[in-house]
Amino acid sequence: MNVLQSSADARSGGRALLIQALRDSRADTLARFADYRRAFPALRIPYHETLNPPLWELGHIGWFQTWWTVRNPQRALGRHADPDAARLPAARADADALFDSSRVAHALRQDLALPDAAVLLDEMRTQLEAVIAQLERSPEHDDDLYFFRLALLHEDMHHEAALYMAQQLGIQIDDARWRPTSIARWPTRDTLHCPAGSCTLGHSGSGFAFDNECAAHPIDLPGCDIDRQVVTWRDYLPFVDSGAHEDELWWSAAGWRWKVAQARHHPRYLRRHADGWSQQRYGVWFELDPDHAACHLSAHEAEAWCRWAGRRLPTEAEWEHAAVAWPEAFEWGQVWEWTASTFLPYPGFTPHPYRDYSAPWFGDRRVLRGASFMTQPRMHHPRYRNFFRPERDDVPAGFRTCAAG
């Protein structure tokens, strides 16, 4: 199945497809948990603001599924449901106090008295079967399936987070699906000309959408020349090798402060040696492939390269327009791609029941578009808006550029 078809199934597919996807997603969740358990038998990892404890992750994924589906008396209302409606009791009396991310601050999760792995794994099996049993009885309508689709994509997001946390912790991941691949260069020009005109930004029609993708609205765009592909290491490393990476001239004020504070002399997970560069991937060092997408870059590093190269980051509207209008010519999916756009609500934004998904982060994050080699294929969607603070380089993010001026 190709990526776009898989994405359509996740957002628009019926019960049978959702049931299989939920089972597949859970299998990947459990495989990653096994990887963590091999690396950290006691399941205690160092505290860091970008890491979640493995046991808490397990419990939260199962809790989230049941909170929005089998425990939610308004589940059939879909995005129109009242998020504050009283829930049916959880099988575990303290489940909400332990695993509700809206109630349990990140800094507190490390010290919670959590159930042990065997108990949580057994609870997750029971929870998934209850969710699937409820799904089998649900009508084939978007509202009825909304929370099941949300639960699926939420688990997929946590699977990707488990992968880039594994990268940060040096945990070995042997599954070849979650490795980068080389980018084959286009035989002709590498840029796509997008003429000036009006386009539609955001989701419309049937199927699932996240609240920050709504509502569709027209936007006038100036013309631009945008890269067909993302920047590779072959493109990026001359910026480092030439010494320009150490020159404040190319950095924004915020970017330079970040670079100095981090003592960052080259991109994260790279190591220079006499013959070139090597790269750490899931705890193992490899010779760097220059035709891989430049990855684990902060927005600051992307912008500094752009200034040095006489380019600029695209806006999220330019990115989405190119991806939707020219899907065969615009290649994406190797890395999340930083854009120049601050994460803001679209006109007419209304939060969906999972209110903490988007609204708390407006104005404080940068939009990334696309998907990465760590992203589940069914998560790929040209209108999906990811968002992180610009200093994050633990995320598998890179960038493409537009002609400046």
N, C-alpha and C positions, 0 to 999 in steps of 0.2 A: 504494500500500500504506500503511495507517495505521501509526502509530508502534508500537503494541502488537503488531500482527501482525509487523512487522519485527523487534522484539525477540524474539518467540517463535521466529522463523526462525533468528536468530543463536544462540539457546541450545538449540533443539530440532530445527532443520531438518537434513535429510539432506545427502548429498554434493553433489548438484547445487546446492542453495541455498548451501552453504558455498563451493563453487568460485566461483560468481558473486560472492558477497560478498567473497571474498579478492581477486578481480580488481578489483572496485569500490573496495575499500579502498586497494589499491595505486595505482590511478589518482589517488585523492585525495592520497595521500602524495606522489606525483611532482608533482602540480600545486602543492602547497604548497612543495616543494623549488624548483620553478621560480620561484615568487614570491620566495623568499629569494635566489635567484641573481640575479634582476633587481635587487633592492635592495642586495645585497652581492656583486658579481661575484667577489670573491676568497674569498667564503664565510667570512670572518672577522668574527665579531660580538663586541661587547664582553663581557667576562666578567661574569657575575652569577650568584649562587647559584640563581636560578630559570630560567636559560637553559642549553640544551645546544647545542654546536656543530652546525650543520646536517649536516656530513659524518659526524660521529659518530652523529647520529640515524639517518641512512640505514643506516649499517653495522650499528647495533644492531638495527634492525627486522628486517633480513634475517637477522642472526645468531640472534635470538630464535626466529624461525620454524623455522629448521633445527635448532637445538639441541634443541627440544622435539618435533620431528616426525621428519624424515628421519634425523637423527643419533642419535635416541633409540631404543635397542633395546627399551625397555620401553613404547613409546608405546601399545601396545594395552591396557595396564593402566590407562590413564587416571589418575584421582586416586590410585590405589593404587600407582603406579609409584615406584620408588626414585629420588629426585632425584640421588643420588650414583652411580648406575650409569654405568659407563664409556661414553663417547660414541664414535660412529664419527668418523673424522677429518673435519675441515672442509676444504673446497676450498682455503681460504687458511690457511696454517700458523699464522699469528699471530692468527687471528680471535678466539679465546677471550681472548687477552691484550689485544686492542684493544676488544672490544665487549661483554664480559660486565659488565653494570652492577653485579653483585655483587662483582666483582674490581677494577674500575676506578673509583676515587673520582671524584666529580664535579669536584673541583678540578683533577684531572689531565687531564681529557678535552680541554681547550683546547690542550694542548701535545703531544698525541700525534702521531706521524708517520703520518698516515692516508693511505690511497690517494686518488688524485684522483677527482673526480666521475665522469668517464667510466668509470673502472674500477669504482667502487662501483655505478653504475647498471647496468652490464653484469652484475655479480655478482648484483644484486638480481633481475634478470630470470631468470637461471639458477636462483637459489634458489627463486623463486616457482613456476617450472615444475616443479622437482623436488618441491616440497611438493604441488602439485596432482596430479602423477603418483602420488605415494604415497597421497594422499587418494582418488583414483579406485579404488585397489585395496583400500581399507579397508572392513570391514563397516559396516553401518548400525546400530551400537550406540553407546550413550553413552560407554562406556569407549574404544572405538576412535576416536571423534570428539572426545574431550575436548581433546586438545592442539591439534587444528586449530581448534576453537572458541576456545581460549585465545589462539592466535596471531592470529586475526582480531580479537578484542576488544582485545588488546594493541596492535595496529597502530592501531585506532580511537582508543585512548587517546592514542597519540602524535600522531595527527592533531589531536585537540583541543588538546593541548599546543602543537603547532606554530601553531595559531591564536592562542592567548592569548600565546605568545611573540611572534608577529607584531604583536599589539596593543601589547605592551610596547616593541617595537623600532620601531613606526611603519611597518611594512611594509604596503603596500596589498594588499588581498585583494578581488578584483572579483566573486567567486562569490557570488551573492545568497543561496545556501542558508545562509550563515554570518553572516547579519545578524539583529538582533533585530526583533521585530514588536510592534506595539501590542497591549495587552491590552484586550479588550472587557469592560466591566463587566457583572456579573450584573444582570439587571433587578430582582431582589428583594434579599433579604438577602445580605450578603457573607460570612457565617460559616456554618459547618457544625457542628451539634451532634452530638458523638459521645458517646453515653451510656456510663456506666460498665459494665464487663463484662470478660470474658476474650477474648483474641484470640491468634492464633498469629503469632509473630515469626520470620522467617527462612524459608529454602528447605526444601521437602520435595518428594519425588517425583522424576520423571525430568528429563532435560535437564541443561544445564550450570549450574553455580553457582560463584561464587568462594568460597574457603574461609571468608571472614569472614561470609558469608550463612548458614553452616551452624553448628549444626543447628537445624531448626525447634523451637521450644519455646513452651509456653503462657505468657502473661503477663497479669496483672490490671491493667487500666488504670482510673484514675478518669475520670469524665466530663470533657469539655472542649469549648470552643467554639473552633474553629480556622478561620482564614481560608480561604476557598475559593480565593483567588488570592494571589500574592505581592505584596509591597509595591512600589508604583510610585514613580517620581520625583515624581509629584504628591503622594504620601503623604509621601515622605522629605524633600523639600527645605524644607518649612516648618521642620523641625528646624534646618537650616543658616541659612535666611534670618532666623529669629527671634533668632539669636545663641546658641541653646541648645547648638549644637555646640561652642562655645567655653567652656562651663560645666562645670567638673570634676564638678559635682553628678551629672551623668547618666552618668558613665563609671565603669567598674570601675577598681580601682587599676592592674591590668595594662593596661587599655585606655587610660587616661590617660597612662601611661608611653610606650606605643606612639605615641599621638597627638603627644606632645611631641617624642619622638625623631625622628619623621617630619616634624615641622612641618606636620602635615596640618590644614588649615583648611576643607577640603571634600573630598568623595569624589574618588578618583583618576580621571583622564581627564576631569574637568569643568573648565570655565573660566567665571567670572562676567563678565558685561558689563552695560552700561547697561540693556539690554532683557530681561535674564534670564540664561539659562545656555546654553552650548554644550558639546558632548561630542565627544571625539576617538575615532574608530573606525577602526582600521587605518590610522593616519597622516593621516586627513582629519577636519577639524572640521565638525560639523553642528550646527544648532540642536537643542537637546535636546527630545525628544518626551516630554512629561510622562506619557504612558500606556505608556511602555516600563517594564519591570521595573527597579527600582533595582539596579545591577550594579557589579561590581568593588568590593564592600564587604568589609571584614574582619569577622570575628565581633565584634570590639570595637565597630565602628560600628553593626552590627545591634543589639547589646545596649544601646548607649547610646540609640538611637532607641526601643527598647522601653521603657526606663525613663521616658523623656520622655513617651511616649504612654500609659503605664499598661498596657502589654502585656508579653508574655514570648515567648521562642522556644519552639517545641514540642520535646518530646523526639523522638528518632528513632522510638521506638515509637508515639507519637501520630501522627507523620507517616505511617509505614508503614500503620498501621491505617486511617487516613482514605483513603489512596490505594488500598488494596486493597478496602476495604468499600464505598466510594462513588466508583467510578472516573469516573462521569459528572458528579459534582458537585464533584470535587476536581481543579482544573486545575493542571498542573505541566509543566515542560519548558522554561520560558523562561530560568531561571537555576538554577545549583546553589543549594541552600538550606541555610544554616547551621541547625543544631539546637543544643539545649542539651546534647547528649550527648557525652561523651568516647568516643573510639574504643576499644572494649574487645572482647575475645572473647566470643562467645555461650557459654552453658553447653555443655560437651562439645566445645569447639572442637578440631579436629585440623588442623594445617596441610596443605595440598595440596602437591604436589611443588615448585611455585614458592614456596619457603618465604619468600622475601624480600618477597612481595607484601603481607602483612598483619602477621605476627607482630612484626617489628621496630618497628612504629609504634604498637602498642597502648599506651594511656596517655599518648601524646605528641601526639595529633592530636584534632581535633574532627570529628564526623561531619557530612557534608553529604548531603542527599538530593535526588532528582529528576534533573535534567539541564539543560543550558543550550542556547542557540541555537548554540553551537559543537560540541555533542555529536552524533555520528553517530546518526541515529534508531534504528538497531538496538541501540545501547547503552542506550536508555531501558528501565528496568525498575523497578517500584515497590519491589523489595527490594534494589536495588543500594545499597551503602554506599560513598560517596566519603569521603575524609578528608584534611584539611590542617591545618596549624598555624593558630591563630585570627588571626594577624596577616596572613595572605596576602590581598592584595587585587588581585593580578595575575590570579587565577582569576575567571572569569565567575560570581561568586557574589552572591546576594542573600538574601532571607529572607521568610518569612511569620510570622504571630504567632498566639498564643492569648490568650484573655482571662486576665488575671492574677487570682490569688486563688482 
